[in-house]
Amino acid sequence: MTRDRDDLRRLHFINALFAHVTGHDLYLAKQIQGAITFSLAELEAQTALQPELTATFDVAFNAAAAELLAKLFSDLPRHGFFHWDAALTLASPTPLFTRAEIMTGLKHLAPYRESTLLVTNLRPALIPPGLRATPRRKRDYVDTLAFIHDLVAARTVRNTDLQLLFL
């Protein structure tokens, strides 16, 4: 049951992430999901045998999807793309480093009228798997999301079409 729910969640995630390619067609999204899953076949087999590796598979799946999206946008010369992985270091999700990383991304995307800013692993960085989701950790996560939204809104030119995606 949980595996089916995780597969459905990943399918909707791929459908939303690659909507400009799939046109919100779940069949095409399923093809992309299958390709990503195939590239992670060994890890998926391990996950089937050891359900505790689900978080590891999710991280690998998100990383593969982000890499595929980066390749897709690199072929579109008029569309900017920036990816920030919040779990790269322990200091990454702190407000100071979050601001620095988002500002770096916005400076990179400034020349483009259409762009995508992808933020991955923010929730696991602030609410680590295996640890309790305390009210303080949840509040820190919500505050960081709001901070990023506000920073992007304040530092983006009005006529720019910027998509802010969180994985």
Residue frames as a rotation matrix with the C-alpha (Angstrom) as fourth column:
MET 1
0.566 0.825 0.000 0.00
0.825 -0.566 0.000 0.00
0.000 0.000 -1.000 0.00
THR 2
0.513 -0.441 -0.736 2.75
0.119 -0.813 0.570 2.47
-0.850 -0.380 -0.365 0.94
ARG 3
-0.558 -0.772 0.306 4.73
0.383 0.088 0.920 1.61
-0.737 0.630 0.246 -2.19
ASP 4
-0.133 0.608 0.783 1.70
0.981 -0.034 0.193 2.34
0.144 0.793 -0.592 -4.40
ARG 5
0.816 0.425 -0.392 1.21
0.514 -0.843 0.157 5.66
-0.264 -0.330 -0.906 -2.60
ASP 6
0.081 -0.882 -0.464 4.89
0.071 -0.459 0.885 6.54
-0.994 -0.104 0.026 -3.10
ASP 7
-0.626 -0.277 0.729 4.68
0.690 0.239 0.683 5.64
-0.363 0.931 0.042 -6.81
LEU 8
0.329 0.836 0.439 1.56
0.924 -0.381 0.033 7.78
0.195 0.395 -0.898 -7.23
ARG 9
0.725 -0.139 -0.675 3.22
0.254 -0.856 0.450 10.67
-0.640 -0.497 -0.586 -5.40
ARG 10
-0.367 -0.929 -0.047 6.28
0.203 -0.129 0.971 10.39
-0.908 0.347 0.236 -7.67
LEU 11
-0.363 0.312 0.878 4.05
0.931 0.168 0.325 10.25
-0.047 0.935 -0.351 -10.76
HIS 12
0.729 0.682 0.057 2.25
0.682 -0.731 0.022 13.46
0.057 0.023 -0.998 -9.81
PHE 13
0.401 -0.703 -0.587 5.58
0.115 -0.597 0.794 15.04
-0.909 -0.386 -0.158 -8.94
ILE 14
-0.624 -0.639 0.450 6.97
0.486 0.134 0.864 14.19
-0.612 0.758 0.227 -12.41
ASN 15
0.025 0.728 0.685 3.75
0.990 -0.114 0.085 15.35
0.140 0.676 -0.723 -14.06
ALA 16
0.879 0.291 -0.378 4.01
0.382 -0.904 0.193 18.74
-0.285 -0.314 -0.905 -12.33
LEU 17
0.151 -0.926 -0.346 7.76
0.077 -0.337 0.938 19.08
-0.986 -0.168 0.021 -12.82
PHE 18
-0.836 -0.490 0.248 7.69
0.224 0.109 0.968 18.24
-0.502 0.865 0.019 -16.53
ALA 19
0.109 0.993 -0.036 4.27
0.424 -0.079 -0.902 19.75
-0.899 0.083 -0.430 -17.32
HIS 20
0.237 -0.061 -0.970 5.69
-0.660 -0.743 -0.114 21.86
-0.713 0.667 -0.216 -20.16
VAL 21
-0.774 -0.530 -0.346 6.84
-0.621 0.534 0.574 18.63
-0.120 0.659 -0.743 -21.82
THR 22
-0.899 0.405 0.168 3.96
0.390 0.914 -0.116 16.29
-0.200 -0.039 -0.979 -20.95
GLY 23
-0.645 0.722 0.248 1.10
-0.367 -0.578 0.729 18.78
0.670 0.379 0.638 -21.21
HIS 24
-0.404 0.404 0.821 -0.16
-0.875 0.089 -0.475 17.23
-0.265 -0.910 0.318 -17.94
ASP 25
0.451 0.465 -0.762 -0.59
-0.664 0.746 0.062 13.88
0.597 0.478 0.645 -19.68
LEU 26
0.462 -0.233 0.856 -0.14
-0.766 0.380 0.518 11.22
-0.446 -0.895 -0.002 -16.99
TYR 27
0.942 -0.148 0.301 0.82
0.264 0.882 -0.391 8.61
-0.208 0.448 0.870 -19.60
LEU 28
0.533 -0.787 0.312 3.81
0.113 -0.299 -0.947 10.69
0.839 0.540 -0.070 -20.68
ALA 29
0.279 -0.398 0.874 4.66
-0.899 -0.429 0.092 11.47
0.338 -0.811 -0.477 -17.06
LYS 30
0.798 0.058 0.600 4.57
-0.333 0.872 0.358 7.72
-0.502 -0.485 0.716 -16.36
GLN 31
0.834 -0.536 0.128 7.09
0.406 0.440 -0.801 7.21
0.373 0.720 0.585 -19.19
ILE 32
0.213 -0.764 0.609 9.47
-0.415 -0.635 -0.652 9.77
0.885 -0.114 -0.452 -17.64
GLN 33
0.417 -0.006 0.909 8.97
-0.901 0.130 0.414 8.24
-0.121 -0.992 0.048 -14.19
GLY 34
0.963 -0.028 0.266 9.72
0.052 0.995 -0.084 4.80
-0.263 0.095 0.960 -15.63
ALA 35
0.582 -0.797 0.164 12.92
0.217 -0.042 -0.975 6.04
0.784 0.603 0.148 -17.23
ILE 36
0.077 -0.541 0.838 14.12
-0.796 -0.540 -0.276 7.59
0.601 -0.645 -0.472 -13.97
THR 37
0.602 0.214 0.769 13.15
-0.701 0.604 0.380 4.49
-0.383 -0.768 0.514 -12.00
PHE 38
0.961 -0.276 -0.016 14.94
0.219 0.797 -0.563 2.28
0.168 0.538 0.826 -14.56
SER 39
0.262 -0.916 0.303 18.12
-0.175 -0.354 -0.919 4.29
0.949 0.188 -0.253 -14.04
LEU 40
-0.303 -0.305 0.903 17.78
-0.923 -0.144 -0.358 3.56
0.239 -0.942 -0.238 -10.32
ALA 41
0.409 0.592 -0.695 16.79
-0.495 0.783 0.376 -0.10
0.767 0.190 0.613 -10.75
GLU 42
-0.302 -0.598 -0.742 19.38
0.334 0.663 -0.670 -1.49
0.893 -0.450 0.000 -8.36
LEU 43
-0.962 -0.029 0.270 18.39
-0.220 -0.506 -0.834 0.91
0.161 -0.862 0.480 -5.59
GLU 44
-0.099 0.995 0.028 14.71
-0.944 -0.102 0.314 0.19
0.315 0.005 0.949 -6.25
ALA 45
0.250 0.130 -0.960 15.34
-0.076 0.991 0.114 -3.55
0.965 0.044 0.257 -5.86
GLN 46
-0.733 -0.565 -0.379 17.10
0.366 0.141 -0.920 -2.91
0.573 -0.813 0.103 -2.56
THR 47
-0.755 0.516 0.405 14.18
-0.646 -0.691 -0.324 -0.74
0.113 -0.506 0.855 -1.44
ALA 48
0.203 0.854 -0.479 11.72
-0.669 0.478 0.569 -3.54
0.715 0.205 0.668 -2.21
LEU 49
0.087 -0.262 -0.961 13.71
0.417 0.886 -0.204 -5.86
0.905 -0.383 0.186 0.07
GLN 50
-0.507 -0.327 -0.798 14.44
0.862 -0.210 -0.462 -3.25
-0.017 -0.921 0.388 2.74
PRO 51
0.388 0.801 0.455 11.59
0.802 -0.537 0.262 -0.73
0.454 0.264 -0.851 3.10
GLU 52
0.569 -0.207 -0.796 13.71
0.546 -0.628 0.554 1.47
-0.615 -0.750 -0.245 5.40
LEU 53
-0.560 -0.821 0.115 15.68
0.596 -0.302 0.744 2.52
-0.576 0.485 0.658 2.29
THR 54
0.306 0.785 0.539 12.63
0.951 -0.230 -0.205 4.34
-0.037 0.576 -0.817 0.90
ALA 55
0.794 -0.049 -0.606 14.02
0.106 -0.970 0.217 7.72
-0.598 -0.237 -0.765 1.99
THR 56
-0.278 -0.960 -0.040 17.29
-0.010 -0.038 0.999 6.93
-0.960 0.278 0.001 0.19
PHE 57
-0.425 0.204 0.882 15.38
0.868 0.369 0.333 6.03
-0.257 0.907 -0.334 -2.97
ASP 58
0.680 0.732 -0.034 13.33
0.705 -0.667 -0.240 9.23
-0.199 0.140 -0.970 -2.74
VAL 59
0.425 -0.616 -0.664 16.50
-0.151 -0.771 0.619 11.34
-0.893 -0.163 -0.420 -2.48
ALA 60
-0.623 -0.689 0.370 18.06
0.201 0.317 0.927 9.52
-0.756 0.652 -0.059 -5.45
PHE 61
-0.064 0.703 0.708 14.82
0.984 0.163 -0.072 9.81
-0.166 0.693 -0.702 -7.46
ASN 62
0.822 0.376 -0.427 14.58
0.365 -0.924 -0.110 13.56
-0.436 -0.065 -0.897 -6.77
ALA 63
0.020 -0.905 -0.425 18.24
-0.214 -0.419 0.883 14.05
-0.977 0.073 -0.202 -7.68
ALA 64
-0.650 -0.225 0.726 17.79
0.566 0.494 0.660 12.14
-0.507 0.840 -0.194 -10.95
ALA 65
0.355 0.854 0.380 14.66
0.929 -0.276 -0.248 14.15
-0.107 0.441 -0.891 -11.79
ALA 66
0.707 -0.160 -0.689 16.47
0.032 -0.966 0.257 17.42
-0.707 -0.204 -0.678 -11.02
GLU 67
-0.405 -0.914 0.016 19.40
-0.027 0.030 0.999 16.36
-0.914 0.404 -0.037 -13.23
LEU 68
-0.404 0.353 0.844 17.03
0.885 0.386 0.262 15.46
-0.233 0.853 -0.468 -16.07
LEU 69
0.706 0.698 -0.122 15.24
0.664 -0.711 -0.232 18.80
-0.249 0.082 -0.965 -15.69
ALA 70
0.308 -0.692 -0.653 18.58
-0.152 -0.714 0.684 20.65
-0.939 -0.111 -0.325 -15.74
LYS 71
-0.681 -0.542 0.494 19.52
0.349 0.353 0.868 18.85
-0.645 0.763 -0.052 -18.98
LEU 72
0.053 0.805 0.591 16.15
0.992 0.025 -0.123 19.72
-0.114 0.593 -0.797 -20.48
PHE 73
0.854 0.314 -0.414 16.48
0.331 -0.943 -0.034 23.40
-0.401 -0.108 -0.910 -19.63
SER 74
-0.095 -0.947 -0.306 20.09
0.015 -0.309 0.951 23.55
-0.995 0.086 0.044 -20.82
ASP 75
-0.589 -0.050 0.806 18.73
0.758 0.311 0.573 22.82
-0.279 0.949 -0.145 -24.31
LEU 76
0.522 0.779 0.347 16.41
0.828 -0.561 0.015 25.83
0.206 0.279 -0.938 -24.07
PRO 77
-0.444 -0.874 0.198 18.66
0.794 -0.487 -0.365 28.87
0.415 -0.005 0.910 -24.51
ARG 78
-0.400 0.348 0.848 15.99
-0.170 -0.937 0.304 31.37
0.900 -0.023 0.435 -23.44
HIS 79
0.738 0.675 -0.012 15.03
-0.171 0.204 0.964 29.58
0.653 -0.709 0.266 -20.25
GLY 80
-0.253 -0.853 0.457 17.18
-0.715 -0.153 -0.682 29.90
0.652 -0.499 -0.571 -17.14
PHE 81
0.703 0.417 -0.577 17.56
0.044 0.783 0.620 27.13
0.710 -0.461 0.532 -14.59
PHE 82
-0.350 -0.787 0.508 19.12
-0.663 -0.175 -0.728 27.03
0.662 -0.591 -0.460 -11.14
HIS 83
0.527 0.450 -0.720 19.11
0.131 0.794 0.593 24.14
0.839 -0.407 0.360 -8.68
TRP 84
-0.283 -0.570 0.771 19.87
-0.789 -0.319 -0.525 24.45
0.546 -0.757 -0.360 -4.97
ASP 85
0.175 0.228 -0.958 20.17
0.304 0.913 0.273 21.31
0.936 -0.339 0.091 -2.84
ALA 86
0.470 0.112 0.875 19.52
-0.624 -0.660 0.419 22.43
0.624 -0.743 -0.241 0.74
ALA 87
0.973 -0.062 0.220 21.02
-0.122 0.673 0.730 19.25
-0.193 -0.737 0.647 2.18
LEU 88
0.594 -0.800 -0.085 24.51
0.062 0.151 -0.986 19.78
0.802 0.580 0.140 0.74
THR 89
-0.627 -0.779 -0.030 25.91
0.121 -0.059 -0.991 20.94
0.770 -0.624 0.132 4.07
LEU 90
-0.287 0.507 -0.813 24.62
0.953 0.237 -0.188 21.19
0.097 -0.829 -0.551 7.62
ALA 91
-0.618 -0.021 -0.786 24.67
0.324 -0.918 -0.231 24.98
-0.716 -0.397 0.574 7.39
SER 92
-0.914 0.187 0.360 22.73
0.324 -0.198 0.925 25.17
0.244 0.962 0.120 4.11
PRO 93
-0.071 0.993 0.095 19.22
0.741 -0.011 0.671 25.43
0.667 0.118 -0.735 5.57
THR 94
-0.243 -0.030 -0.970 20.14
0.826 -0.530 -0.191 28.18
-0.508 -0.847 0.154 8.04
PRO 95
0.720 0.668 -0.186 18.66
0.478 -0.673 -0.565 31.60
-0.503 0.318 -0.804 7.16
LEU 96
0.278 -0.681 -0.677 22.00
-0.458 -0.714 0.530 33.19
-0.844 0.163 -0.511 6.31
PHE 97
-0.747 -0.614 0.254 23.09
-0.119 0.499 0.858 30.45
-0.654 0.611 -0.446 3.91
THR 98
-0.061 0.815 0.576 19.56
0.836 0.356 -0.417 30.06
-0.545 0.456 -0.703 2.51
ARG 99
0.736 0.322 -0.595 19.55
0.057 -0.906 -0.420 33.75
-0.674 0.275 -0.685 1.61
ALA 100
-0.141 -0.889 -0.435 23.01
-0.592 -0.276 0.757 33.51
-0.793 0.365 -0.488 0.05
GLU 101
-0.732 -0.132 0.668 22.10
0.311 0.808 0.500 30.46
-0.606 0.574 -0.551 -2.05
ILE 102
0.275 0.909 0.312 18.77
0.815 -0.049 -0.577 31.89
-0.510 0.413 -0.755 -3.23
MET 103
0.624 -0.111 -0.773 20.41
-0.251 -0.966 -0.064 35.22
-0.740 0.233 -0.631 -4.09
THR 104
-0.552 -0.834 0.013 23.09
-0.336 0.238 0.911 33.34
-0.763 0.499 -0.412 -6.07
GLY 105
-0.467 0.464 0.752 20.32
0.733 0.679 0.036 31.58
-0.494 0.568 -0.658 -7.95
LEU 106
0.617 0.756 -0.217 18.42
0.533 -0.605 -0.592 34.79
-0.579 0.250 -0.776 -8.63
LYS 107
0.184 -0.641 -0.745 21.59
-0.520 -0.707 0.480 36.49
-0.834 0.300 -0.463 -9.93
HIS 108
-0.774 -0.456 0.439 22.14
0.052 0.645 0.763 33.51
-0.631 0.613 -0.476 -12.24
LEU 109
-0.262 0.790 0.555 18.54
0.908 0.397 -0.136 33.72
-0.328 0.468 -0.821 -13.49
ALA 110
-0.037 0.268 -0.963 18.40
0.188 -0.944 -0.270 37.52
-0.981 -0.191 -0.015 -13.84
PRO 111
-0.761 -0.307 -0.572 19.19
-0.418 -0.443 0.793 37.62
-0.496 0.843 0.209 -17.61
TYR 112
-0.912 0.405 0.064 16.27
0.350 0.686 0.638 35.30
0.215 0.604 -0.768 -18.46
ARG 113
-0.523 0.822 0.225 12.62
-0.763 -0.569 0.305 36.27
0.379 -0.012 0.925 -18.93
GLU 114
0.704 0.686 -0.183 11.56
-0.547 0.689 0.476 32.69
0.453 -0.234 0.860 -18.19
SER 115
-0.429 -0.899 -0.085 13.33
-0.581 0.347 -0.736 30.67
0.691 -0.267 -0.672 -15.56
THR 116
0.688 0.561 -0.460 13.01
-0.039 0.661 0.749 27.90
0.725 -0.497 0.476 -13.01
LEU 117
-0.314 -0.706 0.635 14.47
-0.807 -0.154 -0.570 27.90
0.500 -0.692 -0.521 -9.51
LEU 118
0.480 0.417 -0.771 14.48
-0.076 0.896 0.438 24.37
0.874 -0.151 0.462 -8.07
VAL 119
-0.212 -0.460 0.862 15.00
-0.938 -0.152 -0.311 23.85
0.274 -0.875 -0.399 -4.33
THR 120
0.331 0.282 -0.901 15.50
-0.158 0.957 0.242 20.25
0.930 0.063 0.361 -3.26
ASN 121
-0.050 -0.322 -0.945 15.81
0.679 0.683 -0.269 18.53
0.733 -0.655 0.184 0.11
LEU 122
-0.432 -0.057 0.900 14.72
-0.414 -0.874 -0.254 21.51
0.801 -0.482 0.354 2.18
ARG 123
0.593 0.741 0.314 12.30
-0.653 0.214 0.727 19.49
0.471 -0.636 0.611 4.30
PRO 124
0.757 -0.336 -0.561 14.79
0.467 0.878 0.104 16.66
0.458 -0.341 0.821 5.02
ALA 125
-0.303 -0.913 0.272 17.44
0.406 -0.381 -0.831 19.26
0.862 -0.142 0.486 5.85
LEU 126
-0.478 0.177 0.860 15.22
-0.632 -0.749 -0.197 20.94
0.610 -0.638 0.470 8.43
ILE 127
0.396 0.593 0.701 13.23
-0.872 0.482 0.085 17.90
-0.288 -0.645 0.708 9.57
PRO 128
-0.538 -0.746 -0.393 15.71
-0.833 0.541 0.116 15.02
0.126 0.389 -0.912 9.22
PRO 129
0.396 0.646 -0.652 14.21
-0.506 0.746 0.433 11.58
0.767 0.159 0.622 8.55
GLY 130
-0.039 -0.361 -0.932 14.43
0.525 0.786 -0.326 9.39
0.850 -0.502 0.159 11.62
LEU 131
-0.947 -0.214 -0.240 14.09
0.317 -0.499 -0.806 12.35
0.053 -0.840 0.540 13.97
ARG 132
-0.140 0.953 -0.269 10.85
0.886 -0.001 -0.464 13.62
-0.442 -0.303 -0.844 15.42
ALA 133
-0.389 0.158 0.908 9.09
0.559 -0.742 0.369 16.41
0.732 0.651 0.200 13.57
THR 134
-0.445 0.154 -0.882 8.93
0.834 -0.288 -0.471 18.68
-0.327 -0.945 0.000 16.59
PRO 135
0.671 0.739 -0.057 6.83
0.684 -0.648 -0.335 21.85
-0.285 0.186 -0.940 16.53
ARG 136
0.357 -0.611 -0.706 10.03
-0.197 -0.788 0.583 23.90
-0.913 -0.069 -0.402 16.36
ARG 137
-0.679 -0.623 0.388 11.36
0.207 0.345 0.916 21.96
-0.704 0.702 -0.105 13.34
LYS 138
-0.067 0.755 0.652 8.00
0.986 0.148 -0.071 22.28
-0.151 0.639 -0.755 11.60
ARG 139
0.775 0.342 -0.531 7.93
0.351 -0.932 -0.088 26.02
-0.525 -0.119 -0.843 12.34
ASP 140
-0.120 -0.911 -0.394 11.49
-0.184 -0.370 0.911 26.42
-0.976 0.181 -0.123 11.04
TYR 141
-0.642 -0.067 0.764 10.48
0.639 0.505 0.581 24.64
-0.425 0.860 -0.281 7.82
VAL 142
0.381 0.874 0.302 7.37
0.921 -0.328 -0.211 26.79
-0.085 0.358 -0.930 7.30
ASP 143
0.651 -0.197 -0.733 9.34
0.070 -0.946 0.317 29.95
-0.756 -0.257 -0.602 8.13
THR 144
-0.463 -0.886 0.015 12.07
0.027 0.003 1.000 29.01
-0.886 0.463 0.023 5.64
LEU 145
-0.338 0.442 0.831 9.51
0.928 0.305 0.215 28.36
-0.158 0.843 -0.513 2.91
ALA 146
0.740 0.658 -0.140 7.91
0.641 -0.753 -0.147 31.75
-0.202 0.019 -0.979 3.56
PHE 147
0.292 -0.728 -0.620 11.33
-0.054 -0.660 0.750 33.42
-0.955 -0.185 -0.232 3.65
ILE 148
-0.671 -0.550 0.497 12.27
0.411 0.281 0.867 31.94
-0.617 0.786 0.038 0.26
HIS 149
0.073 0.793 0.605 8.92
0.997 -0.062 -0.039 32.93
0.006 0.606 -0.795 -1.27
ASP 150
0.823 0.272 -0.499 9.23
0.362 -0.928 0.092 36.47
-0.438 -0.257 -0.862 0.04
LEU 151
-0.052 -0.937 -0.344 12.87
-0.026 -0.343 0.939 36.81
-0.998 0.058 -0.007 -1.06
VAL 152
-0.631 -0.137 0.763 12.12
0.693 0.342 0.635 35.57
-0.348 0.930 -0.121 -4.57
ALA 153
0.399 0.861 0.315 9.09
0.917 -0.382 -0.116 37.85
0.021 0.335 -0.942 -4.86
ALA 154
0.750 -0.119 -0.651 11.07
0.158 -0.923 0.351 40.87
-0.642 -0.366 -0.674 -3.67
ARG 155
-0.110 -0.954 -0.280 14.13
-0.267 -0.242 0.933 40.24
-0.957 0.178 -0.228 -5.85
THR 156
-0.448 0.031 0.893 12.48
0.761 0.537 0.363 39.24
-0.469 0.843 -0.264 -9.13
VAL 157
-0.944 0.098 -0.314 11.66
-0.240 -0.859 0.452 41.76
-0.225 0.502 0.835 -11.85
ARG 158
-0.237 0.969 0.065 7.93
-0.510 -0.067 -0.857 42.17
-0.827 -0.236 0.510 -12.41
ASN 159
0.458 0.482 -0.747 7.82
-0.877 0.109 -0.468 41.00
-0.145 0.869 0.473 -16.05
THR 160
-0.623 -0.727 -0.289 9.87
-0.740 0.668 -0.084 37.85
0.254 0.162 -0.954 -15.34
ASP 161
0.607 0.759 -0.237 8.17
-0.657 0.647 0.388 34.45
0.447 -0.080 0.891 -15.41
LEU 162
-0.550 -0.830 0.097 9.97
-0.697 0.391 -0.601 32.58
0.460 -0.398 -0.793 -12.64
GLN 163
0.572 0.662 -0.484 8.81
-0.274 0.711 0.648 29.17
0.773 -0.238 0.588 -11.48
LEU 164
-0.355 -0.618 0.701 9.81
-0.898 0.019 -0.439 28.31
0.258 -0.786 -0.562 -7.93
LEU 165
0.484 0.480 -0.732 9.73
-0.347 0.873 0.343 24.57
0.804 0.088 0.589 -7.31
PHE 166
-0.124 -0.467 0.875 10.32
-0.990 0.118 -0.077 22.73
-0.068 -0.876 -0.477 -4.04
LEU 167
0.312 0.155 -0.937 11.14
-0.294 0.954 0.060 19.01
0.903 0.257 0.343 -3.89
